[in-house]
Amino acid sequence: MDIFLTTVHTLAALFLIFVIIIQGGNSGGVGAAFGGGNSTGLFGASGATSFLGKVTYGMAAIFMVSSITLSVRTGTSGKTGLTKRLEEQAGDVKTDSAKPAEPTPAAPVETTPVPQ
């Protein structure tokens, strides 16, 4: 399932990039560079903007939904990476501090007589 979602996400991203590049802005976009401003072309004078706009909205929705779905499926509520390691180390410290300290034998102290 994750491979399918990743594939859909990647294809949506690539298609979204392609659709945005094709759209004509103030200067006509890439479509005008190759076709030269044909108003009676495939989409008509105003049809290209509305059709490509709808395709862009659709691809953006698919991209966002796949992003959120992949994030939710692979996430573990923020318990990854550094946080997990810090919690493990904190658990080790707690178990070490719970043990009573073992007494170490004291070294004999040599005393020297003090002259009076």
C-alpha positions as CSV (number, residue, x, y, z in Angstrom):
1,M,0.0,0.0,0.0
2,D,2.8,2.4,0.8
3,I,4.5,1.8,-2.6
4,F,1.2,2.6,-4.3
5,L,0.7,5.8,-2.3
6,T,4.3,6.8,-3.0
7,T,3.8,6.2,-6.7
8,V,0.6,8.2,-6.8
9,H,2.3,11.0,-4.8
10,T,5.3,11.2,-7.2
11,L,3.1,11.1,-10.3
12,A,0.8,13.8,-8.9
13,A,3.8,16.0,-8.1
14,L,5.3,15.6,-11.6
15,F,2.0,16.1,-13.3
16,L,1.3,19.2,-11.1
17,I,4.7,20.6,-12.2
18,F,3.9,20.0,-15.8
19,V,0.4,21.5,-15.6
20,I,1.7,24.6,-13.9
21,I,4.4,25.1,-16.5
22,I,1.9,24.7,-19.3
23,Q,-0.5,27.3,-17.9
24,G,-0.2,30.7,-19.5
25,G,0.5,33.7,-17.3
26,N,0.7,37.3,-18.5
27,S,3.0,36.4,-21.3
28,G,1.3,33.2,-22.4
29,G,3.4,30.5,-20.7
30,V,5.2,27.7,-22.5
31,G,2.1,27.0,-24.6
32,A,2.4,30.4,-26.3
33,A,6.1,29.9,-26.9
34,F,5.5,26.7,-29.0
35,G,2.1,27.5,-30.5
36,G,2.2,31.2,-30.8
37,G,-1.1,32.4,-29.2
38,N,-3.6,30.3,-31.1
39,S,-7.0,31.3,-29.6
40,T,-9.0,28.7,-31.5
41,G,-6.8,25.8,-30.5
42,L,-7.6,22.8,-28.4
43,F,-9.1,24.7,-25.5
44,G,-10.3,27.8,-27.1
45,A,-9.7,31.4,-26.0
46,S,-10.8,31.1,-22.4
47,G,-11.2,27.3,-22.1
48,A,-7.5,26.7,-21.5
49,T,-7.4,28.8,-18.3
50,S,-10.5,27.2,-16.8
51,F,-9.6,23.6,-17.8
52,L,-6.0,23.9,-16.7
53,G,-7.1,25.6,-13.5
54,K,-9.4,22.7,-12.7
55,V,-6.7,20.2,-13.5
56,T,-4.3,22.1,-11.2
57,Y,-6.8,22.2,-8.4
58,G,-7.4,18.4,-8.8
59,M,-3.7,17.6,-8.8
60,A,-3.1,19.8,-5.8
61,A,-5.8,18.0,-3.9
62,I,-4.5,14.6,-4.8
63,F,-1.0,15.7,-3.9
64,M,-2.1,17.1,-0.5
65,V,-4.2,14.0,0.4
66,S,-1.4,11.7,-0.6
67,S,1.1,13.8,1.5
68,I,-1.0,13.6,4.6
69,T,-1.8,9.9,4.1
70,L,1.9,9.0,3.7
71,S,2.8,11.2,6.7
72,V,0.1,9.5,8.9
73,R,1.0,6.0,7.8
74,T,4.8,6.3,8.4
75,G,4.7,8.6,11.5
76,T,4.7,7.2,15.0
77,S,3.4,10.2,16.9
78,G,6.7,12.0,17.0
79,K,8.5,9.2,18.8
80,T,11.2,8.8,16.2
81,G,14.9,9.7,15.9
82,L,16.4,11.8,18.7
83,T,13.3,11.7,20.9
84,K,13.3,7.9,21.0
85,R,17.0,7.7,21.8
86,L,16.7,10.3,24.6
87,E,13.8,8.4,26.2
88,E,15.8,5.2,26.0
89,Q,18.8,6.9,27.7
90,A,16.5,8.4,30.3
91,G,15.1,4.9,31.0
92,D,18.6,3.6,31.5
93,V,19.5,6.3,33.9
94,K,16.3,5.7,35.9
95,T,17.1,2.0,36.3
96,D,20.6,2.8,37.3
97,S,19.6,5.3,40.0
98,A,17.0,2.9,41.4
99,K,19.8,0.4,42.4
100,P,21.3,1.0,45.8
101,A,24.9,2.1,45.8
102,E,27.3,-0.7,46.7
103,P,29.8,0.3,49.5
104,T,33.4,0.4,48.5
105,P,36.0,-0.7,51.0
106,A,37.8,2.2,52.5
107,A,41.6,2.4,52.2
108,P,43.5,2.2,55.5
109,V,44.5,5.6,56.7
110,E,48.1,6.0,57.9
111,T,48.5,8.3,60.8
112,T,51.8,9.9,61.8
113,P,52.4,10.8,65.4
114,V,52.2,14.5,66.1
115,P,55.2,15.7,68.2
116,Q,54.3,17.5,71.5
